[in-house]
Amino acid sequence: MNKLVEIFKQRDKQLHFAAGAGIALVAGLLLSPLVGFALAAATGLLKEIYDSLQDEVADTVDFWVTTFGGFVVSLILGVVNYV
């Protein structure tokens, strides 16, 4: 649990979470929560592929944090839409 807290203390990880959440929110409201989640995950994956092509280190944690941000928002939208 402490490792997870340390990960989310990093500004970069906070931005990745926010990006995934923002993408999922917009796409989830316009299309569906599932599409929002998929787009957040795809964006995280494409960002890390881009980083690796730019001779930067592709960080799998960045991908998972972006995807998690999308998951949280998509889950909330799915529950709200269901109720």
Residue pairs with C-beta under 8 A, 6 or more apart in sequence:
7 13
7 61
7 65
8 14
8 17
8 65
12 62
13 61
13 62
13 65
16 44
16 62
16 65
16 66
16 69
17 65
17 66
17 68
17 69
18 69
19 40
19 43
19 44
19 66
19 69
20 40
20 41
20 43
20 44
20 65
20 66
20 67
20 68
20 69
20 70
20 71
20 73
21 40
21 69
21 70
21 72
21 73
22 69
23 36
23 39
23 40
23 43
23 70
24 33
24 36
24 37
24 39
24 40
24 69
24 70
24 71
24 72
24 73
24 74
24 77
25 36
25 73
25 77
26 36
27 35
27 36
27 39
27 40
28 35
28 36
28 37
28 73
28 74
28 77
29 36
29 77
33 73
33 74
33 75
33 77
33 78
33 81
34 74
34 78
36 70
36 73
36 74
36 77
37 70
37 71
37 74
39 70
40 66
40 67
40 69
40 70
40 71
40 73
40 74
41 66
41 67
41 70
43 66
44 62
44 63
44 64
44 65
44 66
44 67
44 70
45 63
47 62
47 63
47 66
48 58
48 59
48 60
48 62
48 63
49 58
51 57
51 58
51 59
52 58
